[in-house]
Amino acid sequence: MEKGELSKEQRDKVAFITFIVPEFALAYKMSTTQAYHYLKQYGGWDYLLEHWWALHTDNKFYALKDLYQVCYENGGMR
């Protein structure tokens, strides 16, 4: 692998994150920017970065529900 080149796992992680954040925004009726800030504020972003591998193998509905639940447990009120 050359310098600056992403591994397959890194590419998969980026692909999943760029898929799931807009889906979260759509599901919870907010802009993608608002969704990103919401996830950051209420712990969903850290959860997503740590558990993306498990989340990406799950049905989209359950992945979104898990992200929502993490945020809710950390004070999110949407």
Rosetta blueprint (number, residue, H / E / L):
1 M L
2 E L
3 K L
4 G L
5 E L
6 L L
7 S L
8 K H
9 E H
10 Q H
11 R H
12 D H
13 K H
14 V H
15 A H
16 F H
17 I H
18 T H
19 F H
20 I H
21 V H
22 P H
23 E H
24 F H
25 A H
26 L H
27 A H
28 Y L
29 K L
30 M L
31 S L
32 T H
33 T H
34 Q H
35 A H
36 Y H
37 H H
38 Y H
39 L H
40 K H
41 Q H
42 Y L
43 G L
44 G H
45 W H
46 D H
47 Y H
48 L H
49 L H
50 E H
51 H H
52 W H
53 W H
54 A H
55 L H
56 H H
57 T H
58 D L
59 N L
60 K H
61 F H
62 Y H
63 A H
64 L H
65 K H
66 D H
67 L H
68 Y H
69 Q H
70 V H
71 C H
72 Y H
73 E H
74 N L
75 G L
76 G L
77 M L
78 R L
